[in-house]
């Protein structure tokens, strides 16, 4: 009988862990966590390209409301702390996207994480559903074609966009199955809780960047007692309707473009120095709309729309950083100068086989997060007019504008906009004043949804701060070591 009672207790603890993660009992349950219960385990092996790191997989439910139902396998990686004697704990990391996996960052940690984090934390990354080594959407209809547009100029183009969106979505649903309805942030947050249980640790810390701030905040709302501390870099505020979010973002992108144009007035690194950059840009866009610029091997010739959407990608970092010299303001100036001379390769779609997979990943996740407010061409015309008024150069080009791909998507959004209510979790939000992707005011609105959150403002340009500002990185590291508000609340530059 004692053995039978012990077996029942072990089985019950495992089932209760599944129930907690799925939301059937209060997440504040603080039962056994010293070992991963049945169903949540990782068989760690040395990573093929980095034997000092550990790679593995974990089985989780496709639908967390049906924990005994269909399962998928997600990829994970772990880097043990360099200084185990002074190890603080486990750090979950998400670099953003959405659409990017985390395993490759953990494997390449020597250049991505600071020496402080490498010494004091086991750094753990999970490839979210639809990314990296985890299951990805499979689709027969190409997401991006020669005729694709996010800015339809007629009712005929708008109707064609809607038909294409639905065809893509139905194709993905037919080939991928039920996973297409469960790639949302809440499902990924529950996957991370399963990983915490499998690791056998009582609490985890978080470093979330861009979209990773949304993931970390959702995790903390669901599992506050399991969250030791969070640093959220470049806050994504998912509490507002899609129309408000895109308005905020298009103004932030336009602000960054105008600052880039003024920088070009004096910066020796600017390939357009001495020219009226805004006028050069406007002429280039107008000309490419009339006569798209051929690019060998691309899905299509580069249009003005492609140049505007490509520009927001190159505005993200002012100075060259971890992504190379071309992802910088100097790189943007060189790309624009080349396009004026007839080489628009920096703005054109890549070859179809390369380009489509990335679009499918982003659609699978993004369309589960956003319910488009546009339903008619009249509404689309109003949205385009708003873009022209709020952002005369970029004309509304922004990350959130891509939600137009989700109009008529066949699967309803699983995690549409909503306010969070995070309590009892020490949190530091780090944000640049002139972020072209996530407007500065989002840092304040997200802070209002996290009880007691501290805010560190970086006064400069660019999206994210951990890898571009020594001041911000040091403050973030110190907060993760000892969670308390930094003595200074501003980082210059």
Residue pairs with C-beta under 8 A, 6 or more apart in sequence:
10 37
11 38
13 31
13 32
13 37
14 37
14 38
14 39
14 40
15 37
16 25
16 29
16 31
17 31
17 37
17 39
17 40
17 197
18 37
18 39
18 40
18 67
19 25
19 67
20 26
20 27
20 29
20 193
21 64
21 67
21 190
21 193
21 194
21 197
22 61
22 64
22 65
22 67
22 190
23 64
23 65
23 190
23 222
27 222
27 223
27 224
27 225
27 226
28 224
28 225
30 225
33 196
33 197
33 200
33 201
33 202
34 200
35 200
36 42
36 197
36 198
36 199
36 200
37 197
39 59
39 67
40 58
40 59
40 60
40 194
40 195
40 197
40 198
41 58
41 198
42 56
42 57
42 58
42 76
42 195
42 198
42 199
43 56
43 57
44 54
44 55
44 56
44 78
45 54
45 55
45 56
46 52
46 53
46 54
46 55
47 53
47 54
47 55
47 77
47 107
48 55
49 107
50 107
50 108
52 79
53 77
53 78
53 79
53 106
53 107
53 109
54 77
54 78
54 79
54 80
55 75
55 76
55 77
55 78
55 103
55 107
56 75
56 76
56 77
56 78
57 73
57 74
57 75
57 76
57 133
58 73
58 74
58 76
58 126
58 191
58 194
58 195
58 198
59 71
59 72
59 73
60 71
60 72
60 74
60 190
60 191
60 194
61 67
61 68
61 69
61 70
61 71
61 72
62 69
62 70
62 71
62 72
62 178
62 179
62 182
63 69
63 70
63 178
63 181
63 182
64 182
64 186
64 187
64 190
70 178
72 129
72 134
72 135
72 179
73 134
73 135
74 126
74 127
74 128
74 129
74 133
74 134
74 135
74 191
75 101
75 103
75 126
75 127
75 132
75 133
75 134
76 103
76 124
76 125
76 126
76 127
76 195
77 102
77 103
77 106
77 107
77 124
77 125
78 106
78 122
78 123
78 124
78 125
78 199
79 106
79 109
79 113
79 118
79 122
79 123
79 124
80 122
81 87
81 88
81 118
81 119
81 120
81 121
81 122
82 118
82 119
83 119
83 120
86 119
86 120
87 120
87 121
87 122
88 120
88 121
88 205
88 480
88 481
89 121
89 122
89 201
89 203
89 204
89 205
89 228
90 121
90 122
90 124
90 196
90 199
90 201
90 203
90 204
90 205
91 117
91 121
91 122
91 123
91 124
91 204
91 205
91 206
91 207
91 480
92 124
92 125
92 126
92 192
92 195
92 196
92 204
92 205
92 206
92 207
92 216
92 219
93 102
93 105
93 106
93 113
93 123
93 124
93 125
93 206
93 207
93 208
93 212
94 102
94 125
94 128
94 206
94 207
94 208
94 209
94 211
94 212
94 215
94 216
95 102
95 105
95 209
95 210
95 212
96 208
96 209
96 210
96 211
96 212
96 234
96 464
97 128
97 131
97 210
97 211
97 361
97 362
97 365
98 128
98 131
98 185
98 211
98 361
98 362
98 365
98 366
98 369
99 130
99 131
99 358
99 361
99 362
99 365
99 366
100 131
100 132
101 125
101 127
101 128
101 131
101 132
101 133
101 134
102 125
102 126
102 127
102 128
102 132
103 125
103 126
103 127
103 132
103 133
104 132
105 112
105 125
106 123
106 124
106 125
109 118
109 123
110 118
111 322
112 322
112 467
113 123
114 473
114 477
116 477
116 481
117 123
117 207
117 477
117 480
120 481
121 205
121 480
124 195
124 199
124 204
126 134
126 188
126 191
126 192
126 195
127 133
127 134
128 134
128 183
128 188
128 191
128 215
128 365
129 135
129 179
129 182
129 183
129 187
129 188
129 191
129 364
129 365
130 136
130 137
130 179
130 183
130 360
130 361
130 364
130 365
131 361
131 365
135 176
135 179
136 357
136 360
136 361
136 364
137 172
137 175
137 176
137 179
137 180
137 183
137 360
137 361
137 363
137 364
138 172
138 175
138 176
138 360
139 168
139 171
139 172
139 175
139 176
139 356
139 360
140 171
140 174
140 175
141 164
141 167
141 168
141 170
141 171
142 168
142 352
142 356
143 168
143 356
143 359
143 360
143 363
143 405
144 299
144 349
144 352
144 355
144 356
144 359
145 164
145 299
145 300
146 299
146 300
147 160
147 164
148 161
148 164
148 300
149 157
149 161
149 305
150 161
150 305
150 309
150 401
150 402
150 404
150 405
151 305
151 384
151 395
151 396
152 158
152 160
152 161
152 377
152 380
154 377
155 377
158 377
158 380
159 377
161 404
161 407
162 407
162 408
163 408
165 405
165 406
165 407
165 408
165 409
166 408
166 409
166 410
168 363
168 405
169 180
169 363
169 367
169 408
169 409
169 410
169 411
170 410
172 180
172 360
172 363
172 364
173 180
173 410
173 411
176 364
180 364
180 411
181 368
181 411
181 414
182 368
182 414
183 364
183 365
183 368
184 365
184 368
184 369
184 413
184 414
184 415
185 214
185 215
185 218
185 238
185 365
185 368
185 369
185 415
186 218
186 222
186 414
186 415
187 414
188 215
189 215
189 218
189 219
189 222
189 223
190 222
192 204
192 215
192 219
193 219
193 222
193 223
193 226
196 204
196 223
196 226
202 226
203 225
203 226
203 227
203 228
204 226
204 227
204 228
205 227
205 228
205 229
205 230
205 480
206 212
206 216
206 219
206 220
206 227
206 229
206 230
206 231
206 232
207 216
207 230
207 231
207 233
207 466
207 476
207 480
208 214
208 215
208 216
208 217
208 230
208 231
208 232
208 233
209 233
209 234
209 464
209 466
210 233
210 234
210 236
210 437
210 438
210 463
210 464
211 236
212 232
212 233
213 232
213 233
213 234
213 235
213 236
213 429
213 446
214 236
214 238
216 230
216 232
217 230
217 232
217 420
217 422
217 446
217 449
217 450
218 420
219 227
220 227
220 230
220 422
220 425
220 427
220 450
221 420
221 421
221 422
224 422
224 423
224 424
224 425
225 424
227 425
228 426
228 483
229 425
229 426
229 427
229 428
229 479
229 480
229 483
230 425
230 426
230 427
230 428
231 427
231 428
231 430
231 466
231 476
231 479
231 480
232 427
232 428
232 429
232 430
232 446
233 430
233 431
233 464
233 465
233 466
233 472
233 476
234 430
234 431
234 432
234 435
234 437
234 438
234 463
234 464
234 465
235 429
235 431
235 438
235 442
235 443
235 445
235 446
235 447
236 438
236 442
236 446
237 245
237 438
237 442
237 445
237 446
237 449
238 369
238 415
238 417
238 418
238 420
239 417
239 418
239 419
239 420
239 445
239 446
239 449
240 248
240 417
240 445
241 373
241 417
242 370
242 371
242 372
242 373
242 400
242 403
242 417
243 373
243 383
245 400
245 417
246 383
246 396
246 398
246 400
246 401
246 403
247 386
247 390
248 439
248 441
248 442
249 398
249 399
249 400
249 401
249 437
249 438
249 439
250 386
250 387
250 390
250 391
250 394
250 396
250 397
250 398
250 400
250 401
251 390
251 391
251 439
252 398
252 434
252 435
252 436
252 437
252 438
252 439
252 440
253 312
253 315
253 391
253 394
253 397
253 398
253 436
253 437
254 390
254 391
254 392
254 393
254 394
255 434
255 436
256 315
256 434
256 435
256 436
256 461
257 278
257 281
257 311
257 315
257 391
257 393
257 394
257 436
258 278
258 393
259 434
259 461
260 277
260 315
260 329
260 332
260 333
261 277
261 278
261 281
263 270
263 318
263 329
264 270
264 272
264 273
264 275
264 277
264 329
264 333
265 273
265 274
266 273
267 273
267 329
267 330
269 329
269 330
269 333
270 277
270 329
270 330
270 333
271 330
271 333
271 334
271 336
271 337
272 280
272 333
272 336
272 337
273 333
277 333
277 336
278 393
280 336
280 340
281 311
281 336
281 393
282 393
284 304
284 307
284 336
284 339
284 340
285 304
285 307
285 308
285 395
286 304
287 304
288 302
288 303
288 304
288 306
288 307
288 339
288 344
289 303
289 304
289 305
292 300
292 301
292 302
292 303
292 306
293 301
293 302
293 339
293 342
293 343
293 344
293 348
294 301
295 301
295 302
295 343
295 344
295 345
295 348
296 345
297 350
297 351
298 345
298 348
298 349
298 350
298 351
299 348
299 349
299 350
299 351
299 352
299 355
300 306
300 348
300 349
301 344
301 348
302 310
302 339
302 344
302 345
302 347
302 348
305 397
306 344
306 347
306 348
306 349
307 339
307 344
307 347
308 394
308 395
308 397
309 347
309 397
309 401
310 335
310 346
310 347
310 348
311 332
311 336
311 347
311 394
311 397
312 394
312 397
312 398
312 399
312 436
312 437
313 327
314 326
314 327
314 328
314 329
314 331
314 332
314 335
314 346
315 329
315 332
315 436
316 327
316 436
316 437
316 462
316 463
316 464
317 323
317 327
317 328
317 329
317 462
317 463
317 468
318 328
318 329
318 460
318 461
318 462
318 468
319 328
319 329
319 462
319 468
320 327
320 328
320 330
320 331
321 327
321 328
321 467
321 468
322 467
324 331
325 331
326 334
326 335
326 346
329 461
335 346
335 347
338 344
338 345
338 346
339 346
339 347
349 355
359 405
362 402
363 405
363 406
363 409
366 402
366 403
366 405
366 406
367 405
367 406
367 409
367 411
367 413
368 411
368 413
368 414
368 415
369 413
369 415
369 416
370 400
370 403
370 406
370 413
370 416
370 417
371 406
371 412
371 413
371 416
371 417
372 403
372 404
372 406
372 407
373 379
374 380
374 383
374 404
374 407
375 407
380 404
383 396
384 395
384 396
386 396
387 394
387 395
387 396
387 397
387 401
388 395
388 396
390 396
391 397
398 437
399 437
406 413
419 449
420 446
420 449
420 450
421 449
422 449
422 450
422 451
422 453
423 451
424 451
425 450
425 451
426 452
426 479
426 483
426 484
427 450
427 452
427 453
427 454
428 453
428 454
428 455
428 456
428 475
428 476
428 479
428 483
428 485
428 486
429 443
429 446
429 447
429 450
429 453
429 454
429 455
429 456
430 455
430 456
430 458
430 465
430 466
430 472
430 475
430 476
431 438
431 440
431 442
431 443
431 455
431 456
431 457
431 458
431 465
432 440
432 457
432 458
432 459
432 460
432 461
432 462
432 463
432 464
432 465
433 440
433 457
433 458
433 459
433 460
434 440
434 460
434 461
434 462
435 461
435 462
435 463
435 464
436 461
436 462
436 463
437 463
438 463
440 457
443 455
443 457
444 455
446 453
447 453
447 454
447 455
454 479
454 485
454 486
454 489
455 489
456 472
456 475
456 476
456 486
456 489
456 490
456 491
457 489
457 490
457 491
458 465
458 469
458 471
458 472
458 490
458 491
458 492
458 493
459 490
459 491
459 492
459 493
460 469
460 492
460 493
462 468
465 472
465 473
465 491
466 472
466 473
466 476
467 473
469 491
469 493
471 491
471 492
471 493
472 491
475 486
475 488
475 491
478 486
479 486
